[in-house]
Amino acid sequence: MQTIKKLNNLDKPREKLLKNGTQSLKDYELMAIILGTGIKGKDVISLSKELIKILDKEFKTLNLEKLLRIHGLGKAKASQILSAIELSKRYLIQNQNKKITSAKDVYTELQDYKNKQQEYFLAIYLDGANYIVDKKIITIGTLNQSLVHPREVFSYAIEKRCASIIVAHNHPSNTLQASNEDINITKRLQESAKILGIGLLDHVIFTKDGFYSLKEEGIL
């Protein structure tokens, strides 16, 4: 197998990119540019092809532990790969989903629930840049601490490795005020969030006419 030093200049991934653009490169050539160099016993092309095989099979569940199974691949190069993948994911999400910067953004995102006749308790799951990963209905009906269990709220965030969440629920009564139960639920979730290392950014109560942010009111 040819090493990168033996390839003609125009066939080297970096030179090929400069001449023809990124779209002209094969997957392993893009990986070779990210890596820059090979490792002891493996040139960068061989290493890149091995990594692409792993991406093809395990992209959705790829993590540091799986990359380090490659003999000779250290934490530095494995971190480069994971960082490049995560950055790409975040920019793809930006093109698909919205960024939450305020309680008003939450209210806009949950317009479909403002006229519901029952209480909907919802969670918005966010990445590290506060782009929406997903939204989930946690429970429907009168809220209490037994229904809104931290396990139900945070399980998806753990599974998808979300950086933070925002919870929200509607008040069919059209009253924009946090009840004692609302505050108790928020504090319970806040305690769980600290333990799990997942940020609880806000709890937004909303009606058809407006919203109330526990964060903005200094309760959270």
Disulfide bonds with the S-S distance in Angstrom:
none
